[in-house]
């Protein structure tokens, strides 16, 4: 019954949703700069560790989790899709609240958003195919990876470049728009999540405990993987916090856009992704609030930090 969830979007509504997501990405990208990419080149260790956790470790671990738990195929597909998405738009704010290394967080957001056009479709298609229960679903959907590449490029890649360009050309507008853009982005996203639940409230009540179990466990896995990998490579505590929050805050808005566009019949995947969108904000605020009360302790770095690296 969980696939009885239906969010009926007209072609015009789908176009509007894609435009809104592109607008959200544009607003976030205005606060990025070429310096954020150059920082990765000058001092790549922490961002590369984080991106490895984001695009390699988390999708693989999620695939293993779906094989272990064997949830309904559409629920498993939603988990795989969320793990394939880049970091979420609010990870930078939470890293700041957690006294983490904001430079690492911003660098990861910039690079992961750029890589998402290729890595999100690749990871989603790969692990959905490797899971026997979701493989049949993918065959029924008839989704081609290039379709996802085109959509992710349109709603993430193009606005990323446009937003960075606008922010560099109009710094005054960038400063004035920061707070309104973040508030508008959060309101719009919560509106989509509310739509997913309000039209299917009975199903949500019926499957709420299952959804909560899967999402909370999956999000804890993401947060734990981020911190573990940073700890394993003996990154400073501030870098660990940034990497942890980047991995734990996923761009579930992109996931919902992909589902509504290509797979609206997969109600379980829609509910998993929507629930993720609510929970990761809650868990992120809890973790950031706890860390914010405890200054980042110094940990021995594995190598001298390159000159010019920004400190958190």
N, C-alpha and C positions, 0 to 999 in steps of 0.2 A: 504493500500500500504506500510505502514511502515515496515511490515514484509517481504517485498520484498528484504530487505537488505541481501546480501549474502557475506560472507567472506569464500571463498572456501579454506579449509586447507586439505592437504593430511595427511594420518596417520603419515608420516615422519615429516611434518610441525608441527603437534600437539605435537609430542614427543619433537621436538626442542623447541617449545614454553614453554613446561613444564620444560625442562632442564634450559632454560634461566631464568624463574621465580625462580626456585630453586637456581640458581646461584646468582640472586639478593638477595634472602633471606639469602644465605650463607654470602654474603658480608656485609649485615647489621648486621648479628648475630655475626660476628667476634668482634664487638665492645660491645657486651653484655658479662656479666660475672655472675657467681653464686651469686655475691654480689647484683646484681639487683633483684634477687628473694628473697634473705635474707632480703633486705631492705623492701619488702612488708610485710614480717612476723614481722619485728621489729616495723615498723611504717605503718600499713596497711590502715589507714583512707583515705588519699587522693587517693591512687591507687584503693582501693575498690570502692570508690564513682565513680571514672572514669570508672572502668570496669562495674559497674552497669549501668551507662549511655550508655556505649558502647554495651553491650550484652543484656540488658533488656529494657531500656527506649527507645533507638533509634529504634530498630525493631518494638516495640509496637506502637510508635508514627508514624512511617512510614506506618504501616498497617492502622492506623486511617486516615492518610493523603490520602492514595489511596482509601479508602472507601468514603472520603469526595469529592475528586476531580474526581473520576471515570475516570482515563485516560484509554487509550487502554490497554487491558490485558497484552501485552508484555512490555509496558512501566511501568505498575505497577509492573510487575515481576522484571524488572531491578532495580527499586527503592528498592524493598524488598531485592533483592540480595546484592546491595551495602550496605544497612543498616546492613546486616548480616555479612559482612566482618570485619576483625580486623582493627586496626589502620594502616595507611599508613607508608611507609618507611621514609618519609621526615618530619614527625611530630617532630622528635627530633631536626632537624636543625631549624625549624620554632619556636619551643619553646625557643631555645637558642637566636634566633633573637628577640623574644618577651620579653626577660628578665623573662621568666617563670622558674619554678622549673624543671630543667633538670633531676634531679633524679627521680621525679614523672613520667615524660614523658618516660624516658628509662625503668623504672619499668613497666609501663603500656604496652609499646611496647613488652617487653619480655613476660609478662604473657598473653596478648591478643593473641600473635602469637602462644603461646603454647595451649591456650584454643580453638583456631579457629578450630582445627581438629574436635572438637565436637560441639561447639556453632554455627559455620557458617552453617553446614548442618541442625542442629536442628532448628535454627531460620528461615532459608529460607524455609524449608519444612513446619514448623508450620504456618507461616503467609501467605505463598502462598496458603496453604490449607484453611485457615480461610477467605480469600478474595474470594467471589463467582466467580468473574470474572477471577481470576488467577487459581482457582481450576481446571477448565476444561483444561486449558493449561498444568498444571502439569500432569493431567491424560493422555493427548495426548502425552506428552514427555516420560512417563513411566520411570521417573528417580527415582532410589532407593537411600535413604539417605546414605546407606553404600558406594555407589559409590563415593559420594562427600567426605565422611570421608576418603576414601582411597587416593583420589587425593590430598586433602588438607594436609593430613599427609605427602604425598610424596614430595610436593612442598613447604611446610611451616615447618612442624614438624621436619623432618629428617635434612634439611639444617640448621635449628635453632640449633640443638644439634651439628651438625658437625662444623658449623661456630664458636660457642662458644668454642668448644674444640680446634679448630685451633688457634683462637685468644689468648687463654691462653697458648698454647704451643709455639707459634711463635709471640711474642709481636712486634718484629721489623717489620715483614711482615704486621702485623695488622696496624701499624702506617703508613707504606709506602703506603698501598693499600687504605686507607680511601677515599681520594679525587678521585682517579681513579674509585673506585667501585661506588661511588655516581654518578659520571658523566656518567658512563656506564649504570647504572640502569635507570637514567632519560632518556638517549638517547634511550634505548631499549623500555621503556614504551611509550614514545612519538611516536616511530616508529610503535608500535601496534595501537595506537590511530589514527595516520595518515593513516594507512592501512584501518582501519574501515571507515574513512570518504572519503578517496580518491576514493575507489571503489564504493561509493554510494553518490557522491557529489550532484546529483540532488535531491535525497530524503532528504539529509541533508538541502539543501536550502528550500525545501518545508516545512519541519517540524522543521526548526531551531528555530523559535520563541517558539514553543511548548516545544521543548527540553530545551531551555534556561530557560523558565519559571519554568518547573518542577525541573530541576537540581539546579538552583539558590535558589528556595524556599526550596527544600529538604536540601541543604547544609546549608542554613541559619538556618533551624530547628535543624540540627545536632550541629552546633556551639552554638546556643542558649540553647539547652538542656544541653550541657556540662557546660556552664557558669552558668546557672540557678541552676543546681543541686549542683555545688560547692559553689555557693552563699548561697543556702538554708541551707547547712550544715556549713556555716560560715568558709570556708577554707580561708587561707591567699591568697592574690591576686596573688602571684607567682604560687600557686597551681591551682588557678582557670584558669590561662592562660594555664598552661600545660594540664589540663583536657579538656579545650575547644578545643585546637588544636588537641589533640589526637582523639576526637570524630569527629571533622570536617574534618580530613584528613583520608580518608578510603583507604584500599588496593584494589583499583579498578582494579589493575593488576591481582589480584587473581580472581576478578569477571569476567574479560574478559577470563581468562583461563578456568574457569568453563563453561562459555557460549560457547566458541569455541569447548570445548570438548563434552559437553552434549546437548546443545541447540542452535546450530548454525542457526537453522531456525527461531529463535526469533529475527528478525532484530531490533525491537524496544528496546528490552532489551540490545542488543549490543550497539546501539547508545546512550542510556541513560548512560550506564556504561562508554563508551568512553568519552562522554561529561563530566561526573563527573570527570574523570581522568585529564581533562584539567582544569576545573573550580576550583576544590578544591585546586589546586596549586596556582591559581590566588587569590582566596579568602584568603587562608592561608597566602600568602605573604602580602596581604593588611592588614590583621588583625595583623600579626606579625610586620609589619613595623610601624603601628600605635602604638602598645604597646611598641615597641622598643624605641620610642621617649618619653615614659612616664614610669619612674621607677615604679616598683610594689609597691603600698602603703601597709603598714602593716595593716592587719585586725585581730581582736581578734580571736584567735584559740579556739575551743570548749574544748580543753583539752591540757595539757602539751605535747610537742612533745617528743617522746621516745628518749633516749640517743643514739647517733650514727647516727641519721638521717641526710642525706646530704641536705644542703640548696641549693636553686636555685640561 
